[in-house]
Amino acid sequence: MDKLDSAVKNSLNGRIPIIIFVMAVLLGIMALQQTPREEEPQIVVPMLDIYVSAPNIEAPEVARLVTQPLEKLLAQLRGVEHIYSTTQSNGTVVTLRFTVGHDREQAILDTYAKLYSYQHTMASVISSWQVRPVEVNDVPIVMLGLFSKDPKLYNDYELTRFANEIANSLQRIENTSEVKVIAGRQRTLTVNLDATALAAHQTTLSDIYYALSVSNQLSQVGSVVNAEQQIMLQAGDVLRTKAAIEQLVVNVINGKSVYLKDIAKVLDGPSEPENYQWLAQSDTTQEHPLVTLSVAKKAGTNAVAVANDVHAMMADLKTNFLPSQIDYTILRDYGQTANEKVNNLTSSLVFAVFTVVIFVGVFLGWRPAIVVGLAVPICYGITLSLDFAFGYTINRVTLFALILSLGLLVDDPITGIDNISRFLQNKGNKKQQIVAAMSEIRGALLMSTLTIMVAFIPLAYITGMMGPYMAPMAFNVPVSVMVSTIVAFFVTPWLAMKLLKEPVVEHNDLTSPKVAIYERLLTPLLASKGRAKLILWATLGLFIISALLPVMRMVPLKLLPFDNKNELQVLIDMPEGTNLEQTTLTVRKVQAITWQLSEVSEIAAYVGQPSSMDFNGMVRGYYRREAANLAELRVLLLDKAQREQQSHGVVMRLRKQLEPLAVNGIVIKVVEVPPGPPVFSTLVAEVYRDPFVDTQTHHQAAQQVAQRLKQEPHVVEVDTSIAATAPMQRFITDKAKAALSAVSTQDIANTLTIASAGKNVGVMYVSGETQPVEIKMQLPYQQRNQLAQLLAIQIRGDRELAKSTNEFGLTSAPRPLVALSELGEFHNLNVAKPIMRKDQREVVYVMAELNGRTPAEIIADVNADLNVSSDDFEQTNWLARSFFNNGGTQAWQLPQGTHVTFSGEGEWRITIDVFRDMGIAFAFALTAIFIILRIQTQSASLSLIIMSAIPLTVIGIMPGFWLLNQFGERSIAGAPEPVLFTATAMIGMIALAGIVVRNSLILVEFINQARGQGMAIKAALIAAGTTRMRPVLLTAGTTLLGNLVITLDPVFSGLAIAIIFGIVASTLFSLFVVPLVYYLVFANTQTTEDEAHAR
């Protein structure tokens, strides 16, 4: 008896199993309570936006002088994966995206160090720069909409003031990070200047700006010391009231003071609207003024706990602080969705365990079922405690990994209890029989556990954003399977000794009906090598046909399926230059159409400013969508339990309904929350140009790509990053005339800035305000939006610029007032279009979404039609295409010197990387499994025979996906809606490699044992098959049942489908294929041994 057998025998005394059970349950309960919960695994992708100001320079010059040198400098940083930039006149934004998992603080430190260290090399045109970090922990977990039931009493201005106070309270909650208010109009002291009064009082805008800025000063000027104390001295005073500002002297003409109230109307209240927000609810047609509060959590904290604290405080504030006419709604709650997902999956896990135990009880009896059932909490308890110890959170991937592992972790206890019950049929000492039973299957159990572990561990090395997303799978499955093996050796035998009082089942014998059927099927195949080979050739043919289904596009391939969320976004991009009011009109049209969907419960509209970003918006840069021509709708859907269609179906219908509005340069995009790593768009083409190819040709190439994509069936929302032409009026100064009036170009620019855009000139100091009350100078709306009114504004020259002579010598010339119209004129120009670059190359993005088709087939078809002459082109129906005959929609060409790639920012890039990494992981797993089997069996032939069950899974998986696409309603809004083979299905295929090898390994072990006892090869094959048939079918059944609940999840259903179809096909085929391959390989060996024995 070796050491492991001795350990098994010692465990039968009961101390070790009881200790393991108690510790596992206690640790599991503690881990379940303490481990942070979230809906999805956090993907840490540090991003830094560097905003650089370079005044007075047009976009092309900014790109050459500022952007390109800055990109070269920042590309030297360690860990930078991509550099993006958007260059406009007067400045640029350079975005650094670091590799997944890179330390955020280190990224910030390295960036600052590099910028400051090389500040002396930067162009002198740079006036300032600012670094703004963005990462996943900045994404708010709670988004609250504060709205008014009575807009006449409480509008967006009052709501903003309430929201600012609430934000201070929310910030005090433990573990909250940034609390942000997406506000309406703030309190502002607005100085509306009257152009006519200014002229009458011979006062300029500069006079007023100077008077306000120098009068709003309070300074420490020293101290006075007397005999007993030191008294601090101050000089001046700040502006504290509207009345004080109105009484401010801004000029003196002919000895008379000109007060601010004489030339301006001073308003203390809301500023002019620069954006709009409103909330529309399904129970009313009224639009409520809206202000949004967003709350982010600190890294590593529990989203559920933080969200619950926010809701508790809001409930208290609603009762004790908010008026009855103000209410709030929850626009986002990742804490609630995370808790709901965890609770639902926990219930599914309990149901799966219950189902598996019942299944085992039906076939083995209730006592063995209890033995198997008690193994589950032990395995899960230890696994959850290790999740907590290694910093994993409880999220949907963690729980799906536990559900997936359910069928695997009960395999060892099932195999153990089945073999123990078989040995207990024999007479003898019960402990010895149990030890002998475990000893017989010990090698097979250990090796099979190793094979499953090496099948999953390589998933931890998937690169990119999918790496941390799949990391819980790579950790939890191997850990739970390893623990189940420990349980099978040290807990299951003790439970069997206590519970199996007598033989629980009648094991297979050579006269049972089940054996007779199996023998009748297998014996004819073993009787003829030709027949056996025919079966194997037929199996190979099925494998080839199955593997070709994806190539023939009969099984669509995609990175991840679509999730079923309770929210979606609608982005509205009006042409550049569209004003706020026109954008608002379009938003209301979009909103009216969106309300036609019965699944919509609330709509929050944001015009001119972005809503609180989510992770998808963070990667796509939605938080920078701040312009009068940009808007978005946050659409909240009814809970998934209250609607028949999943959110993706709602998105497809809404896209179809919004198509008529997307005309005349209006771009409308319906955005759904991705189930995994976000990308710029589902399909992204990056168009590059060679050096010396002009911008016009570059843009023409991008437009041709967009036009070609629009021709492809079910490609929607095609858009480019080329900005529309926007008009501009530039005041060109007649420098000679301006010099005669002692007016500089800067004076004119400052005057026009105050008159047109307005200018903040300080703060009115008011106690009790949470936000500073800005003092803003501007002309009234009607005056500042007429060029004639702007040209009539008077300006006074600088005393130091013009000189004159008199009898005393050189002196300053008089400073006459002169209208701007006398110093220059406005010229019609166009705004310079933004220049986008990626990784130090100028690029134009062409983006599109897909309805019912996958990026792989679209890209294959579009590329196949590129540079095809019209004479050679043959149009084909997209449904009749395969990857052997791509293309056939429309032949097209690109201008010379331009190039297009689809493997950049779209889903295709991640798809290639993930399937490449999974392919490498699969190859590594197969190699590791072979090495393990080679060590165990000491035979390469036996190792390959055992592994022959792996390709058999393909015979079930691919036809299974094809079969599912033949049933049910597979179209929505005229677009196909197929069942997709995704990365999660690929994980299922990898998992099956370990599962089916376990069964084959144990089967071959029994064959070898039977032959070692002198049994003929054919008899050994039949005996091993009949002996192992029940545990093989039981383990297949438990795996199948354990994965049934996963089919209900839209993201991981592919994994369950792959395992269910794969395990069924592989189990049925391996019971025949493995014996047949074994027979063909070793039949000659048997004959040689028989002849030698005869001699």
Secondary structure, DSSP 8 states (H G I E B T S, - for coil): --HHHHHHHHHTTSHHHHHHHHHHHHHHHHHHHHS-B-SS------EEEEEEE-TT--HHHHIIIIIHHHHHHHTTSTTEEEEEEEEETTEEEEEEEE-TT--HHHHHHHHHHHHHHTGGGS-TT--EEEEEEE-GGGS-SEEEEEEES-TTTS-HHHHHHHHHHHHHHHHTSTTEEEEEEE-S--EEEEEEE-HHHHHHTT--HHHHHHHHHHHSEEEEEEEEE-SS-EEEEEEEE---SHHHHHT-EEEEETTEEEEHHHHEEEEEEE---SSEEEEEETT-S-EEEEEEEEEEE-TTS-HHHHHHHHHHHHHHHHHHTS-TTEEEEEEEEHHHHHHHHHHHHHHHHHHHHHHHHHHHHHHH-HHHHHHHHHHHHHHHHHHHHHHHHTT--B-HHHHHHHHHHHHHHTHHHHHHHHHHHHHTTS-S-HHHHHHHHHHHHHHHHHHHHHHHHHHHGGGGG--TTHHHHHHHHHHHHHHHHHHHHHHHHHTHHHHHHHH--S--S----TTSHHHHHHHHHHHHHHH-HHHHHHHHHHHHHHHHHHHHHHHTTSS-B-SS-----SEEEEEEE--TT--HHHHHHHHHHHHHHHTTSTTEEEEEEEESS-----HHHHHHTGGG--STTEEEEEEEE--GGG-SS-HHHHHHHHHHHHGGG--TT-EEEEEE--SSS--SBSEEEEEEE-TT--HHHHHHHHHHHHHHHHHSTTEEEEEES-----EEEEEEE-HHHHHHTT--HHHHHHHHIIIII-EEEEEE--TT-SS-EEEEEE--HHHHT-HHHHHT-EEE--TTT-EEEETTEEEE----EEEGGGTEEEEEEE----EEEETTEEEEEEEEEESS--HHHHHHHHHHHBT--TTT-----GGG--TTS---S--B---TTEEEESSSSBHHHHHHHHHHHHHHHHHHHHHHHHHHHHHHHS-HHHHHHHHTTTTHHHHHHHHHHHHHTTSS--EETTEE----B-HHHHHHHHHHHHHHHHHHHHHHHHHHHHHHTT--HHHHHHHHHHHHHHHHHHHHHHHHHHHHGGGGSTTTHHHHHHHHHHHHHHHHHHHHHHHHHHHHHHHHHHHHHHHHHH-
